[in-house]
Amino acid sequence: MPDIEVTSISEEGYATTNLIGEWELGIDATEEQGPSPNQSLAATYASCFIPAFRVGANKEGLDDLGQIEVDVGADLDEDDDLEYVSFDIHVEGLLGDSVNDVVQRAEEICHVHAALREELHADISVEDEVDF
């Protein structure tokens, strides 16, 4: 039995309903009934990176980062394939001189980062002590 099981159903057109455990996630290639697969991938990448960033910060001795917000930018090539991803990470807490170490640890921890081909690894910038 696999570790992850998803049932994806498309009754017609290009929209798909994905059943993930007790959760339901709609994705639509035409963006009429939900986000596109590329948009979903960008959101999933950031959703995985944020907790990895928190764990990385914790391993660097930083316990409370407060709110973290990631602005994701993604570029598509002429075939609508992802060719570039960037993260502008805004952190309420202070990272000080640990920023690069936290980012490196987060990259090592994030499962989506590990699953993407290297040229799609996010170009990351971090701003700390942000007043949300």
N, C-alpha and C positions, 0 to 999 in steps of 0.2 A: 504494500500500500504506500503511495507517495506521501511525502510530508505535507504537501499542499494540494488540495483538490478544489477546482473551480468548474462549474457548469456554465457554459456560455450559450445563450439561446438567441437566435435571430429569426423571428417569425416572418419578416419580410424586409425589404430594403436593406439599409446599411446600419441600422441600429441594433445593438446587442445588449441583452440583459445578462449580467454576470452574477451568478449565485456563488457567494464565497462564505461558506459556513451559514450563519443565519443572516448575513448581510446581502444586500442587492445593490449592484452598481451598474448604472446605465452608461454606455459609451456609444457614440454615433460618429461614424466617419464623415458625415455631412454636417455635423454640429447642429442639427435641427432638434434632436431629442436629448442631447447631452453633450459632454465634451468629447473631442476627437481622441483617438488613440494616442496621438503625439502630445496633446494637452494633458491627458491622463498620465502618460509616462513622466512628463515634466513635474506634475504635481506629486506623483508617487516618489520620484527622486528626492524632491525637497522634503516630503513627509518622512522619508527614511533618514535623510541627512540631519534633520533637526535633532532627533533623539541621539543619533550618533555624535553630533556636535556636543550635546549635553554630557554624554558619557565621556567623551574626550576631555571636556573641560573638567569634569570630576576627577579624572585620572591625573590631571595637571594640578589638582588641589583647589580648584575653583568650584564651590558648592552651589551657589545660587546665582544663576545668570538672569533670572527674571524672564521677561517676555523675549522671545526670539521671533523675528519676522524675516522671511526670505523672499526677495523679489527675484523670480526666475525669468530669465530671458532665453528663448530658444529660437534658433534659425533653422529654416528648412531649405533644402536644395531644390533644384528644378523638378525633382520627382516627388516632392513633399516628404522626403526622408529627413530626419533630424541630422544636422551637420555641426551644430554648435549649441552648447548650453552654458549659461552663466548664472551664478548665484550672487546677489548682493545681500549679505547677511547683516541684519541690524539686531544688536543685542542690548538689552536694557542694562545688564551688569557690566562690570569692568573686567576685561581680559588682560590688560597690561601687556607685558612682554611675551605672554603665552599664546598670542593669537596664532602664529604659524604652527606651533606644536599642537594646539587644539584642532586646527584644520587638518593637519596631517593625521592625527589620531582618528578624526571623524571619517576621513577618506578610507582608512584601514578598516573601520567598523561598519560603515554603510554598505548594506547588502546590494542595493541598487547600483551604487558606484562600482562595486566589484563585478556586477553582471554586465555593465556597459563596456563596449569596446573603448579603448583608451582615448581615441580622438573625441569621444563624447563626454569625457569626464569634465565636470563643471569647472569653468574659470571662476574662481571664488575671490570676492572681496568682503571684508568684515569691517563694520563700524560698531564700536562698543560705546557704552554709556549713553545710549539713545533714550531720550525722554518720550515715551509713547504717549 
